[in-house]
């Protein structure tokens, strides 16, 4: 018996080849007994280009291309990494009107396993199954408060198991577009999807949408803590164990020479109908970006208070532990309550007045917030010459 899986992609001309590579990885890793029906919505892609994809078709793998116009150009942002084409996600319940359920995948994903088990997930009356997006929540926490989306109720829209039937019944496409027009939006489509689908979302294991930039932003222990799964010990093992790798971030493996990911991506590209075009030729060296603690501005054996427990603060703390020449006497954050059940001892900034500290190092990137912190510290009686703020990168 063939197990039928319906899968949808959306792409425009700029992202077409990447999406084609993702489709190849999808086919290469399916089980022989699984039947995949792939629906590819294309915007401004030449027919002679997308027709090549039909070379991938066989008895258990069928691609159907759906050319469509982008009616959402009004939302296009200059220099924004995601185009308004992504808003066609809102229309999938009507574009795929004959389907009750579909697995949506972004074109910057590499599939490493058969997805039949994922597709078989029961949604019940829920609209969507997706993976929590801790990166987005850490990048825009103030925006999420305004969106009324609190952890763990914010998901990444790159992989969504969608209950199209329920979404049609409840007129969700209209509600999504209305929110996009009238609501608060930081991301192109993701905020609207989270707010409108809201409580009718179930959360799936991270292995079904393993966002590779998590590796830059978090230690392995933090990935375990936040997602309740370890995937083994190393970055490579975690990436290899993912069912779906989401190639998030600015540095992409088709542009940069990235460990494991570039070779994996190119291996699928070479099996694609576009291998003869020599589209991808990564030349730039990949840089693992991290924040460097400002050792040049803090004397050795100094008693330090860290202000900020986000990504930067955690990287500073780890570097200070490894260095061993400074003493962290206090670590504070405005949202200290969020760390109560973690391994970090984070206090309220009010504790700064009670500690024998020599320097306060601000571990925050946003300059507007930093100015507010400076003002707060001065009101607390901490001299400005005891406050250090210096954001810079290093690579290792």
URSULSUL-V609246 format. One record per backbone hydrogen bond with DSSP energy under -1.0 kcal/mol. NH is the residue of the N-H (numbers start at 1). CO is the residue of the C=O. If there is no record, write none. Layout:
# URSULSUL-V609246
NH | CO
NH | CO
This chain:
# URSULSUL-V609246
3 | 33
5 | 35
7 | 37
8 | 103
9 | 39
11 | 41
19 | 15
20 | 16
21 | 17
22 | 18
23 | 19
24 | 20
25 | 21
26 | 22
27 | 23
28 | 24
29 | 25
30 | 27
34 | 31
35 | 3
36 | 60
37 | 5
38 | 62
39 | 7
40 | 64
41 | 9
42 | 66
43 | 11
49 | 46
50 | 46
51 | 47
52 | 49
53 | 50
54 | 51
55 | 52
56 | 53
57 | 54
58 | 61
61 | 58
62 | 36
64 | 38
66 | 40
68 | 42
75 | 72
76 | 73
80 | 77
86 | 83
87 | 84
88 | 85
89 | 86
90 | 87
91 | 88
92 | 89
94 | 91
95 | 91
96 | 92
99 | 96
102 | 162
103 | 6
104 | 160
105 | 8
106 | 158
110 | 245
112 | 243
119 | 115
120 | 116
121 | 118
126 | 123
127 | 200
128 | 200
129 | 161
130 | 202
133 | 154
137 | 133
138 | 134
139 | 135
140 | 136
144 | 140
145 | 141
146 | 142
147 | 143
149 | 144
153 | 150
156 | 131
160 | 104
161 | 129
162 | 102
163 | 127
164 | 162
165 | 100
167 | 163
168 | 164
169 | 165
170 | 166
171 | 168
172 | 167
175 | 171
176 | 172
177 | 173
178 | 174
179 | 175
180 | 176
181 | 177
182 | 178
183 | 179
193 | 189
194 | 190
195 | 191
196 | 192
197 | 193
198 | 194
200 | 197
202 | 128
204 | 130
208 | 205
209 | 206
210 | 244
211 | 209
212 | 246
214 | 211
215 | 212
217 | 213
218 | 214
223 | 219
224 | 220
225 | 221
226 | 222
227 | 223
228 | 224
238 | 234
239 | 235
240 | 236
241 | 237
243 | 207
244 | 207
245 | 110
246 | 210
247 | 108
248 | 246
255 | 252
256 | 252
257 | 284
258 | 256
261 | 259
262 | 258
264 | 260
265 | 261
266 | 262
267 | 263
268 | 264
269 | 265
270 | 266
272 | 269
275 | 272
277 | 274
278 | 275
283 | 255
284 | 255
290 | 394
292 | 392
295 | 293
297 | 294
298 | 295
301 | 325
304 | 327
305 | 359
306 | 330
307 | 361
308 | 332
314 | 310
315 | 311
316 | 312
317 | 313
318 | 314
319 | 315
320 | 316
321 | 317
322 | 318
323 | 319
324 | 320
327 | 302
329 | 304
330 | 304
332 | 306
333 | 347
336 | 333
338 | 335
339 | 336
340 | 337
342 | 339
346 | 344
347 | 331
351 | 348
352 | 349
353 | 350
354 | 351
357 | 355
358 | 303
359 | 303
360 | 386
361 | 305
362 | 388
363 | 307
370 | 366
371 | 367
372 | 368
373 | 369
374 | 370
375 | 371
376 | 372
377 | 373
378 | 374
379 | 375
380 | 376
381 | 378
382 | 377
386 | 383
387 | 384
388 | 360
394 | 290
